[in-house]
Amino acid sequence: MARVKPTAKKLRLAKAGRESQSVPTWVIARTDGKVRVNPKQRRNWRTRKIKA
């Protein structure tokens, strides 16, 4: 990837990075353990690419 990225692309990549975080502990406690995994966390950096 280019070293100098367009701002819009950089913002999209940053958003994907924020979305890939794990579910907070308070959410698991509040939902009685029904929400445990983040569905967007299944993306792997090598296999599934971001359409940015």
C-alpha positions as CSV (number, residue, x, y, z in Angstrom):
1,M,0.0,0.0,0.0
2,A,1.1,3.5,-0.7
3,R,2.9,5.4,2.1
4,V,0.9,8.6,1.5
5,K,-2.8,7.6,1.6
6,P,-5.8,9.8,0.7
7,T,-7.5,11.1,3.8
8,A,-10.8,9.4,2.9
9,K,-9.2,6.0,2.6
10,K,-7.3,6.5,5.8
11,L,-10.5,7.3,7.7
12,R,-12.2,4.1,6.3
13,L,-9.2,2.0,7.4
14,A,-9.3,3.6,10.9
15,K,-13.0,2.9,11.2
16,A,-12.4,-0.8,10.3
17,G,-9.7,-0.9,12.9
18,R,-12.1,0.5,15.6
19,E,-14.9,-1.9,14.6
20,S,-12.6,-5.0,14.9
21,Q,-12.2,-4.5,18.7
22,S,-13.6,-7.0,21.1
23,V,-17.0,-6.5,22.9
24,P,-16.6,-4.6,26.2
25,T,-17.0,-6.5,29.4
26,W,-19.9,-4.3,30.5
27,V,-21.9,-5.3,27.4
28,I,-21.4,-9.0,28.1
29,A,-22.6,-8.4,31.7
30,R,-25.5,-6.3,30.7
31,T,-26.8,-8.9,28.2
32,D,-26.2,-11.8,30.6
33,G,-23.6,-13.3,28.3
34,K,-25.8,-13.4,25.1
35,V,-23.5,-11.0,23.3
36,R,-20.0,-12.3,23.5
37,V,-18.4,-12.0,20.2
38,N,-18.0,-9.2,17.7
39,P,-19.1,-10.5,14.2
40,K,-16.8,-8.0,12.5
41,Q,-13.8,-9.4,14.4
42,R,-13.7,-12.5,12.2
43,R,-11.7,-10.6,9.5
44,N,-8.1,-11.6,9.2
45,W,-5.6,-9.1,8.0
46,R,-4.0,-11.6,5.5
47,T,-7.0,-13.4,4.1
48,R,-10.0,-11.0,4.1
49,K,-9.3,-7.6,2.7
50,I,-11.2,-4.4,3.5
51,K,-13.0,-2.8,0.6
52,A,-11.7,0.7,1.2
